[in-house]
Amino acid sequence: MKNNYSNTSALILAAGLSQRMGSPKALLKFNETEIFLTQIINQFLNSGVSNIVVVVNKEVHELLQKKHPDIFQKCKICINPEPEKGRNISIKKGIAEITTDYCFIHNVDNPFVDEKIVNILLHQKENADVIIPCYEGKGGHPVLINRKVMYAIHAMPQHLSFRDFLMQFKPMRIETNVKYILVNISTPEDYKRYF
């Protein structure tokens, strides 16, 4: 039986300018039928997380409307009008749209969402404000946060990295055997390594 995590959302951050990649990472080809963004959305949906918010920049929004209009039926898409000001604006914009008690934060540059990891993190949701999956001691994605952290995000200083911001909540780190949680595809060379 498929899980139903109705009190959990996923926030996918896809508003970056992708300067090192040279084209929007959200639209990179994952396989013959999926782009990075649709792959991530579908993996969360398959895991039982159906409340999905995606933050994109204007260019990506226009491209999705033209090339992948069906995506708008699967999730709520918000535009970050100032992507050059950094990721924190996207996080705040996305969190403002979330009404559930728990939320996964996931970057579009990691198209590998593992259903097993989603379930492991959700089974620990009562035990910490922030839960981070790890591989060989290194933190990966997605990160699970609760409502307490979401409230605090609204006042998060723009200059503070999200990672440093999360440290004030004493995150629970869960060691896994899933190496893909560490993937960060930022350049054409990174892309060739996996595809």
Beta strands, then each sheet from edge to edge (+ up, - down):
strand 1: 8-14
strand 2: 51-56
strand 3: 76-79
strand 4: 102-107
strand 5: 130-135
strand 6: 138-139
strand 7: 143-146
strand 8: 172-176
sheet 1: 3+ 2+ 1+ 4+ 7- 5+ 6-
sheet 2: 3+ 2+ 1+ 4+ 7- 5+ 8+
end
